[in-house]
């Protein structure tokens, strides 16, 4: 017999799994863009990659 998980707990676990997957993909995207900012051949591409990185890692300062 397999134990059953109640619906609210199952929903919470699914949400946590989705958050973890999103966080992992976000980290991969930021890493790839940071590499592009460093390794791009032309200054324009490096500048564009840095601009995208600034947008993705934007922080609210108050």
QUIDA-V487188 format. One record per pair of residues at least 4 apart in sequence whose ideal C-beta (glycine too) atoms are under 8 Angstrom apart, sorted by sequence separation. I is the first residue (numbers start at 1). J is the second residue. D is the distance in whole Angstrom. If there is no record, write none. Layout:
i: (I;I)
j: (J;J)
d: (D;D)
This chain:
i: (5;6;7;8;9;10;11;12;13;14;15;16;17;18;19;20;21;22;23;24;25;26;27;28;29;30;31;32;33;34;35;36;41;42;43;44;45;46;47;48;49;50;51;52;53;54;5;40;40;5;38;36;37;40;36;37;36;37;34;33;37;33;34;33;30;33;30;29;30;26)
j: (9;10;11;12;13;14;15;16;17;18;19;20;21;22;23;24;25;26;27;28;29;30;31;32;33;34;35;36;37;38;39;40;45;46;47;48;49;50;51;52;53;54;55;56;57;58;10;45;46;13;46;45;46;49;46;49;49;50;49;49;53;52;53;53;53;56;56;56;57;56)
d: (5;7;6;6;6;6;6;6;6;6;6;6;6;6;6;6;6;6;6;7;6;6;6;6;6;6;6;6;6;7;6;5;7;7;6;6;6;6;6;7;6;6;7;6;6;7;5;4;4;7;7;7;6;6;8;4;4;5;8;6;6;5;6;5;7;7;6;7;7;8)
